[in-house]
Amino acid sequence: MKKSYGTREAIVVTSLAAGFFFGAPLAADATEKQNLDPLLDKNYQFDTNQELRYGHTGYPVRFLQFELHKLNFYYETIDGHYGETTQEAVKRFQELYDLKVDGIAGETTLEKLNEVIIQPKPPFYSVGDEGPEVKQLQSKLNKLNYYSGLIDGKFESVTEASVKAYQKKFNLEENGLATDETIDHIMKNKNVRGLTIKKVTVVTARTQTNSTTETVESTVEPIETPPVDGSVISIAMNYMGVPYVWGGTSPSGFDCSGFLQYVFAQKGVNIPRTVPEIWNQGTSVSVPSVGDLVFFQTYKPGPSHAGIYLGDNKFIHADSTDGVSIDEMTINYWQSRYLGAKRL
């Protein structure tokens, strides 16, 4: 990690959580140590001469599950039984730390666990942090369709914006910080975002007989407009520094609408070629969210320039001077020319 933090704070669990440790079944050859709660044995380290694998039971397995849970790999009952879910959690740990992925907690895996669990855990991850924990977060956000950038373990503005988009969707504190609460919610989320279906009553036909008009209604199930997908900005960020080219529509050079068209096409969204057409296609929103489009009136009346909103009054766009870059909407030039935001 780039940032330095103090010693790990003491962990407090509820009596219910503690029950998972005290009440779990143990192996037939259990030692007295297997009757301890891992929380009470804070200096415990894995014996790297042992090998834990599918079918094993006992305190070492329980502690393995406990540590994998703290590291966001295991979310099932901590019961001391090395079953499929424990095996899969071990595989995910091995994959993240570039170990042999076999689901067996052998010498190399246990050595890495011993190394990881003694490291101080920061209160949150934010811009500037890097490491396996950030890579794990990026990977999960990618599976949930919130992140499309490089899964490189570097917490940069793209990752921050993806975390914010997730927090906004699930009514978490929208600060872009990967806190324990946010990470826990993300890691437990097993659903990929989809479209919302809702029933509405619409008029489908009208018939007229002599002096009366009869309205025939039926119930259909249209697809509701999906929530804004903030992960689109991670794609846009990949083209930072690409020069501005009038009429440009490729990474060799973009104009503002060509940039938008190219970026959204990678998310499977087809948008028109010109800014006025894009303006007409989008749905107006009073306050932009991460991933919305923001429009400006520049060299002619009406919408003539647009970019993608990043949050915190920032947007990314193909600027005629700086190419693909990030600007503040609050500076006088853009603020005085702002027309509004649209959602595709």
C-alpha positions in Angstrom: 0.0 0.0 0.0 1.2 3.5 -0.7 -0.4 4.9 2.4 0.7 4.1 5.9 -1.7 3.3 8.7 -1.5 2.5 12.4 -1.9 -0.8 14.1 -5.0 -2.8 13.4 -7.8 -2.0 15.7 -9.3 -4.6 18.0 -12.2 -6.5 16.4 -15.5 -6.8 18.2 -18.1 -9.4 17.3 -21.6 -10.0 18.5 -22.5 -13.0 20.6 -24.3 -14.4 17.7 -21.1 -14.3 15.6 -19.1 -15.8 18.4 -21.6 -18.7 18.5 -20.5 -19.7 15.1 -17.0 -20.5 16.5 -18.0 -22.0 19.8 -20.8 -24.2 18.5 -19.2 -25.6 15.4 -18.4 -29.3 15.0 -14.8 -30.4 15.5 -12.7 -33.2 14.2 -12.4 -36.5 16.2 -8.8 -35.8 17.1 -9.4 -32.2 18.3 -6.9 -30.6 20.6 -7.8 -28.2 23.4 -6.9 -25.3 21.1 -9.8 -26.2 18.8 -12.1 -25.1 21.5 -10.9 -21.5 21.2 -12.5 -18.7 19.3 -10.0 -17.3 16.7 -10.9 -13.8 18.0 -9.5 -14.8 21.4 -6.3 -16.1 19.9 -5.1 -13.0 18.0 -1.5 -14.2 17.7 -2.4 -17.4 16.0 -0.5 -18.3 12.9 -1.0 -21.2 10.6 1.4 -24.2 10.9 2.8 -24.3 7.4 3.9 -27.9 7.8 0.2 -28.9 7.7 -2.0 -29.2 4.7 -5.7 -28.3 4.8 -8.0 -29.6 2.1 -11.5 -30.6 1.2 -13.1 -32.9 3.9 -10.9 -31.7 6.8 -12.5 -30.3 10.0 -11.2 -28.7 13.2 -9.8 -25.5 14.6 -7.3 -24.8 11.8 -10.1 -25.0 9.2 -12.3 -22.7 11.4 -9.5 -20.2 11.6 -8.9 -20.5 7.9 -12.5 -19.6 7.3 -12.4 -16.8 9.7 -9.3 -15.2 8.1 -10.7 -15.7 4.6 -13.9 -14.0 5.8 -11.9 -11.0 7.1 -10.1 -10.9 3.7 -13.4 -10.9 1.8 -13.1 -14.3 0.3 -15.5 -16.3 2.4 -19.1 -15.4 3.4 -20.6 -18.7 4.6 -20.9 -20.1 8.1 -17.7 -20.4 10.0 -18.2 -24.1 11.0 -14.7 -25.7 10.8 -15.7 -27.9 7.8 -13.6 -27.6 4.7 -16.3 -28.0 2.1 -16.8 -26.6 -1.4 -17.3 -23.0 -0.3 -14.1 -23.0 1.7 -12.3 -24.6 -1.2 -13.5 -22.0 -3.6 -12.5 -19.2 -1.2 -9.0 -20.6 -1.0 -8.9 -20.7 -4.8 -9.9 -17.1 -5.0 -7.2 -16.2 -2.5 -4.6 -18.2 -4.5 -5.6 -16.6 -7.7 -5.3 -13.1 -6.3 -1.8 -13.7 -4.9 -0.5 -15.5 -7.9 -0.3 -18.9 -6.2 -1.0 -22.3 -7.6 -4.8 -22.5 -7.8 -5.8 -25.9 -6.4 -8.1 -25.1 -3.5 -5.6 -26.7 -1.1 -4.2 -24.7 1.8 -0.7 -26.1 1.7 2.6 -24.7 2.8 2.9 -21.9 0.2 -0.7 -20.8 0.6 -0.5 -20.8 4.4 2.7 -18.9 4.3 1.1 -16.2 2.3 -1.9 -16.1 4.6 0.4 -15.7 7.6 2.1 -12.8 5.8 -1.2 -11.1 4.8 -3.1 -11.4 8.1 -0.4 -9.6 10.2 -0.5 -6.6 7.9 -2.4 -3.6 9.3 -5.8 -3.1 7.7 -6.6 0.5 6.7 -10.0 2.0 7.6 -10.7 2.4 3.8 -9.1 2.3 0.4 -9.1 5.5 -1.7 -7.2 7.2 -4.6 -3.5 6.5 -4.2 -3.8 3.1 -2.7 -2.7 0.0 -4.5 -2.3 -3.7 -3.9 -4.1 -7.1 -4.1 -7.1 -5.8 -2.0 -7.8 -3.1 -4.6 -7.4 -5.6 -7.4 -9.9 -7.8 -5.7 -12.3 -4.9 -5.4 -11.9 -4.0 -9.1 -12.5 -7.6 -10.2 -15.7 -7.8 -8.2 -17.0 -4.4 -9.5 -16.2 -5.6 -13.0 -18.3 -8.7 -12.5 -21.1 -6.5 -11.3 -20.9 -4.3 -14.4 -19.7 -1.2 -12.5 -16.0 -1.2 -13.6 -14.5 -1.6 -17.1 -11.0 -0.3 -16.5 -7.8 -2.2 -16.0 -7.8 -4.7 -13.1 -4.4 -3.6 -12.0 -4.7 -3.1 -8.3 -4.4 0.7 -8.5 -7.1 2.8 -6.9 -7.3 5.7 -9.3 -10.2 8.1 -10.3 -11.8 5.4 -12.5 -12.0 3.0 -9.5 -13.3 5.8 -7.3 -16.0 6.7 -9.8 -17.1 3.1 -10.0 -17.3 2.8 -6.2 -19.4 6.0 -6.1 -21.7 4.6 -8.8 -22.2 1.5 -6.7 -22.7 3.4 -3.5 -25.4 5.6 -5.2 -27.2 2.6 -6.6 -27.4 0.8 -3.2 -28.0 3.9 -1.0 -24.6 3.7 0.7 -22.7 6.8 1.7 -21.6 8.2 -1.7 -18.0 9.2 -1.0 -16.0 7.0 -3.4 -14.2 5.5 -0.4 -14.0 1.7 -0.2 -14.9 1.4 3.4 -15.6 -1.9 5.2 -19.3 -1.3 4.7 -19.0 -0.7 1.0 -16.5 -3.6 0.4 -18.7 -6.0 2.4 -21.8 -5.0 0.4 -19.9 -5.4 -2.9 -18.4 -8.7 -2.1 -21.7 -10.2 -0.9 -23.5 -9.0 -4.0 -24.1 -12.0 -6.2 -26.3 -10.2 -8.8 -25.2 -8.5 -12.0 -27.3 -5.4 -12.5 -30.1 -5.8 -15.0 -33.0 -3.9 -16.3 -36.0 -3.2 -14.1 -39.4 -4.5 -15.4 -42.6 -2.8 -14.3 -46.2 -3.1 -15.3 -48.0 -0.1 -16.6 -51.5 0.3 -18.2 -51.5 1.9 -21.6 -54.1 2.8 -24.2 -53.8 0.3 -27.0 -56.8 1.1 -29.2 -59.9 3.3 -29.5 -63.1 2.2 -31.1 -66.0 4.5 -32.0 -69.7 3.4 -32.2 -72.3 5.9 -33.2 -72.2 8.5 -30.4 -69.8 6.9 -27.9 -66.0 6.4 -27.9 -64.7 3.3 -26.1 -61.2 3.1 -24.8 -59.6 -0.3 -24.7 -56.8 -0.7 -22.2 -54.4 -3.5 -21.7 -51.4 -4.2 -19.3 -48.0 -4.6 -20.8 -44.6 -5.0 -19.3 -42.1 -2.5 -20.9 -38.5 -2.3 -19.9 -37.8 0.7 -17.7 -34.9 2.9 -18.5 -31.9 1.4 -16.7 -30.0 3.3 -14.1 -27.0 5.2 -15.3 -24.0 3.0 -15.8 -21.0 4.8 -14.2 -18.6 2.2 -15.5 -18.6 3.9 -18.9 -16.2 6.4 -17.6 -13.6 3.8 -17.0 -13.6 3.2 -20.7 -13.4 6.9 -21.4 -10.4 7.3 -19.1 -8.5 4.8 -21.2 -8.2 7.5 -23.9 -6.9 10.3 -21.8 -4.5 12.4 -23.9 -5.8 11.3 -27.3 -5.5 14.4 -29.5 -8.5 16.4 -30.8 -9.2 16.0 -34.5 -12.1 17.7 -36.2 -14.4 14.8 -37.4 -12.3 12.3 -35.5 -14.0 9.1 -34.4 -11.1 6.8 -33.4 -8.3 6.6 -30.8 -6.0 8.3 -33.3 -8.0 11.4 -32.8 -11.5 12.4 -31.6 -13.8 15.4 -31.8 -16.3 15.7 -28.9 -19.2 13.7 -30.3 -16.9 11.2 -32.0 -15.4 10.5 -28.6 -18.8 9.9 -27.0 -20.0 7.7 -29.8 -16.8 5.6 -29.7 -16.9 5.2 -25.9 -20.6 4.3 -25.6 -20.3 1.8 -28.5 -18.0 -0.2 -26.3 -20.9 -0.6 -23.8 -23.2 -1.6 -26.6 -25.0 1.7 -26.7 -25.4 3.3 -30.1 -25.7 7.1 -30.1 -25.9 9.6 -33.0 -22.9 11.3 -34.6 -23.6 14.9 -33.7 -24.0 16.7 -30.4 -27.5 18.1 -31.2 -28.7 14.6 -32.2 -27.3 13.1 -29.0 -29.0 15.9 -27.0 -32.3 15.1 -28.6 -31.9 11.3 -27.9 -31.1 11.6 -24.2 -33.5 11.9 -21.3 -33.1 15.2 -19.3 -32.0 14.9 -15.7 -32.0 17.8 -13.3 -28.8 16.8 -11.6 -26.2 14.7 -13.4 -24.9 11.4 -12.0 -21.6 9.7 -12.8 -21.9 8.5 -16.4 -24.5 11.0 -17.6 -23.7 13.4 -20.5 -23.3 17.1 -19.9 -23.9 19.6 -22.7 -22.7 23.1 -23.4 -23.4 25.9 -25.9 -20.0 27.0 -27.3 -19.4 28.2 -30.8 -23.0 28.3 -32.0 -26.5 28.5 -30.4 -27.8 25.3 -29.0 -25.9 22.2 -27.8 -22.5 22.1 -29.6 -20.2 20.4 -27.1 -20.6 17.5 -24.6 -18.7 15.3 -22.3 -19.2 12.5 -19.7 -19.9 13.5 -16.1 -17.3 12.1 -13.6 -18.9 13.5 -10.4 -17.6 16.4 -8.2 -18.4 18.8 -11.0 -15.8 17.2 -13.3 -16.3 15.9 -16.8 -14.2 14.1 -19.4 -14.4 15.3 -23.0 -12.5 15.7 -26.2 -11.3 19.3 -25.8 -10.2 21.2 -28.9 -7.0 22.3 -27.2 -6.0 19.5 -24.8 -7.6 16.5 -26.5 -9.3 14.0 -24.2 -9.0 15.5 -20.8 -10.8 16.3 -17.6 -12.2 19.8 -16.8 -14.0 21.4 -14.0 -17.6 22.5 -14.8 -17.3 25.2 -12.1 -14.8 27.3 -14.0 -16.4 30.4 -15.6 -16.1 29.2 -19.2 -18.0 26.0 -18.8 -20.4 27.2 -16.1 -21.6 30.1 -18.3 -22.2 27.8 -21.3 -23.8 24.8 -19.5 -27.1 23.7 -21.0 -28.0 20.6 -19.0 -27.5 16.9 -18.5 -28.9 13.9 -20.4 -29.1 10.2 -19.6 -28.9 7.7 -22.4 
